[in-house]
């Protein structure tokens, strides 16, 4: 008996994970279907775009600038060993456009907006506000989930392009002003090595991460149970799950796209 | 059991959550245009029963007939249509805390009646006046007291003049004066608008004062139902123990 017990536990864990994946997928399908039905709630979408996008600007700027700066500093140390300091600019720009911009921005926005989605919907669930929507013949998936998902898919690429830009500026400041790389070379190498597709693929990734962040946040919030404690749990779980899914899917997206 | 004047009929409902049986063969008929009060202990499944009536919870087996249609077999679209005939007051009012009180009351009207501007404003003021809450449109729900929230929730629930009103413990946690005021409000709105009301309550005095029919829920079934006078004379010891609020009797209290 006791020999099979760990296997049972493992089995339960796998089943629970599969169940959750299925539920998230189902919520996503329902969201897509509800988006096709009128009314298209533009006002709510704009409100969420403001919440996800505009109000994440500060954290995006700070993340971008420091990432670019530290990346320039680190790569300079490496490149100076074999006299290739001129490549610092293009290395920073490429890394930001392809990986660091979309991934770090998405992770930061997950912490800020994804968690807020789980907390807000979770509170609405435990205080029966979601039931109240059903009772008033308004579908909560259309009213609450769809605008958040659409807004996140639209705003994450916008934030990412901003992070890319200020990241390069951060790298420029460190590379050119602190480490003394020639300004013209720094920029010329960026233009030489960074393709348009590097940036656009990064933005497509960001959109995808926005989808993950919002659907996970909404899922955890929508199916919250157990009062204030449940809301806390949903919030934490949404951030952990969304972050892991973003990092995991990043590998596969990169493998497919580049 | 079910006469022609019954707008809601629950037939042999069974519902379990995980392993706990909540409804166990429950049947109940709600007469049209009357007030039916469902009494029973906390946690006996009264809210679950109410949520079955409006399709928020689906039973494991059994039928929920509203106007003769079985809502357990309806798809989302038909269910949405049916829900427009209902109004529901939730236990803690369930006001949207992202909107002010005026927008809360206007919400169902905006969604379904396509009214706007001055007309909408006047209708909202009228509904709020009906529950004695004039002039609080700009307040946020968290600035209101419990009693005010309940009344604002009531104003929102009756905004579209429903045929059927469901009340989930409308007076729990209110002081005796407000309890009486809300009970009167339920009775008055019911009579004036010809609404069928289903009320869940622990408030025995209030229940006997306003009900046309009282039903007692115990161990997942309706064990007694009828006009208040009839229930008072019931020989069922469980009913007697409950309406007289005694700790000793067939119901195990602790």
Interface residues (C-beta under 8 A of the other chain):
Chain A: X123 X124 X127 X128 X129 X131 X132 X134 X135 X136 X137 X138 X139
Chain B: X51 X54 X55 X56 X76 X80 X81 X83 X84 X86 X87 X88 X90 X91 X92 X94 X95 X96 X97 X107 X108 X111 X112
